[in-house]
Amino acid sequence: MADGNASSLNSAEAFQGKSLLFPVQPAPGETALGFIARAVDANHLGSIRSFLALGGINFSIKGDYLTRLSRSLPELSELLGMPPHELKGLWGIRPLTDDGKRKLGGVYLRPHQICHHVRRIPRSKYPPKVHQATWMVEHLNFCPVTWTRLVDSCPVCQGKLTWPQAQNVHSCARCGGSLEFRGTKTIALKHREILGWVLQLFSDDEEQVTEAINRVPPFFEIDSATDVYELVLAFGQSAYGAHYEGINNKGSWTPEHLAFGARMLLDYPKSIWDLYREQGDQSQPAIFRTALRVARDHSQPVVTRNIERLMSHHWGCYPKRSPRSSHDRYDIVCHSKAADILSVSTSCIGELVANGHLKRAEFRSDTFPSLILRSSVVELRGRAQKWFDGSLFKRVFDLPRIAMEQLLAANWLAEEPDPAIRILRGDQSLAGTSANHLFELLKALNEVRPNAGYISLDVAFTGVGGREKPWLPVLRGGLNGKLPGGLALLKGPKSYKIAVHEAGARALIMGGSDTSTPYIFDRQHYGIYDRSWMSLCEVERYLNCTAQDVSWLRRRGHITKFTEEKSRYCRASVRETGLKFMSTREAAARLAVSPKDIWMLLDAHPEVPSIGQGFHDREALEIVLKAEAPKSSWWS
C-alpha cells in the first residue's frame, strides 16, 4: 500500500511469483545473462530475446547486453518478480563505473575485455547448470573447475552460441542439441598453478586478492589487481604477437598465452634470463620487439611505464622505438587495436568508421582489409578526455533521470556536442565545461549529519504531489542563496544526497498543484526533453507510492502502459492520476507524521473519499492537510 511501509517494500516475498510461475534463485558467481537463461528454461518462455521483449528490453541488436540489463533493472525486476537488490548479486547487472569499466572481484575490466556477443561454456561431458562470471572474461577462456577450454559453438551443428537466442544454458538454440562435448581439451597441469594465481585476482575475497598482488615482484610498479591483470595480458599479448609474427592466418588466444604472461611477471627476473637462454642466435628475444609495440599503443599508462622500464633494464641498447611493422610505418591500426587504444568494443570502432569519425587508411592487406589511420584514433582519444560522464552526476549525488532532464532543459548542463564522443562514451556524455562547473558547485556544499535538521531532496519531494518534482528550481534557489536554510550534502554508503532544511521543505517546497510557491517546475519547460512515457520507478516517485501500488492502479485503469513498450507507462495518465488522488505517503510527509497517524486523521474525516490502496481524493484531502499544518515562520 501507499502508506510508506518500507519493510514490506523491500521484502522478497512481495515480489515472488508476480511474473514467473516457477521462480529461480541466483547462484554464487552467476552471470545475469545465465540467470535469465535459467529462468526462461524453467518457465518455458522461449528465448532470452523474446522474454525480455515483454519488458521492452531490446536484445535484437548485437552489443553490450550487460549494460542494457543494468539500465533496465526496474523492468527486469518486474519481469522476473524479484526485488532489485536480489538481482544486483548477479554479475553484470550493476552499472559501469564512471570510466566505463565493469568490476569482477578485484579487477576492473574494460569493455573489450568482456565477451558480450557469444555464450561460452566449458568443454565438458556434463553441460553446466550455472553460467559463471569468469567465463565472460575475454582472455580467461577456460573453466577453473574442470580446467577445460571454453567453447562458443555447438558440437553438433557448429553454430555460434549467442545470448539472445538462448533458451537455457545447456543446449543449442539452433539445432536443439545438447552441449555435451566429447574429447575435451584440458589445460596442461604445468599451467594450472600459475593460472590459478591469475584467477585469485578475480576473487570476491579481498584477502585472496591482496595475497595475489603481494606475490608480484617489487620491481613492477603496481597499485591494484587491475594493474596486475593488465600487465599479465600485455605480456601474454606480446607472446602471442611474437609467436604469430609474419604469419597471415593467426591462431586464437589460448590459456597458454595467459600463463606465459603471468610467468613473465611472477617469475621475474628468472623469466627474462630464460628468454635469453632460449633465444638461440638472435640478438634480442623476439618478444622484446612485440612487447615494445604493445607498450607504445596501450591505453593504460601502468602497462606502458612498466614494460618500457623493463626493456630499459634488459635491452642492452634500448632504442626509442622498436623495429616497426608495416602497420607502424604506414601509421595504421586494425579495428581491434583501435578498440584497445580507445578502451571500447570493436563494434563501436565500426560505428565510428561508418560515420566518418575515424579515417580509413588507403593501405590494404589480405589479413586486414579494413584499416584505420592511427593518428585519427589518437586524436579522438585526446578529444574524448574533455567529456563528462552524465551518469557520474546521477551516481555521486543520487539524481534521477528527471532531475538531469530539468538541468539540461534549463541549460545548466549541456549534452556533449561532438557526435564522435557521443558514440564513444554513450548517450549520457555531457559537455565538460558546464558539467564540471555544476559538479564543483555541488561538491562544495557543506556536509551535514543526518540528525542536523536536514532531509534529502528525494525525501522532501515525497511531499510534492500532482506536479513535477522541482529539482531545478530547488537546486537553483539553493545555489543562488535564495532558499531558506540552503542546500547541504548528506553522505550515504555509496553516494551523496543533496539535502534541504526540513522546516523549509515543508513550508516552501511541499504541496500539490495549487500550492503557492516559487519552487515549481512547469512541464512545458522540459522542451525537447519532455517524454510521453515514464519508467516504473518514475511513476512510483511521481505518485509517491510503491511498485505494488502502481500495479494496483494499472489493473483498475487509472494509469496505462504503452502496448508496444510494456515497461513504459503513459506519462499523461500518470499526471492525471496525480492530480486526482493523493497517497497517504505524501500526506504523511507533508505533516511529518507516521503512516499510523495519517490513518487516524483520515478516520476522523470520513468525508474524504478513497479509491483504496491508500489513495484519496486530492482536493478533499488538501483541505484537511491545510487545516492540520499551519504555516511555519521559522526563518523570519
PyMOL commands that set and color helices and strands:
alter all, ss='L'
color gray80, all
select helices_A, chain A and resi 6-9+12-14+32-43+48-53+65-71+73-80+84-87+111-113+133-136+189-200+206-214+225-243+255-266+270-278+286-297+301-314+326-329+335-342+346-354+374-384+390-396+401-409+419-425+432-443+457-463+471-479+502-509+523-529+536-543+547-555+571-580+584-591+595-603+618-628
alter helices_A, ss='H'
color red, helices_A
select strands_A, chain A and resi 102-104+107-109+121-122+150-151+332-333+372-373+388-389+429-430+454-456+487-491+496-501+533-534+561-562+565-570+581-583+610-612+615-617
alter strands_A, ss='S'
color yellow, strands_A
deselect
rebuild
show_as cartoon
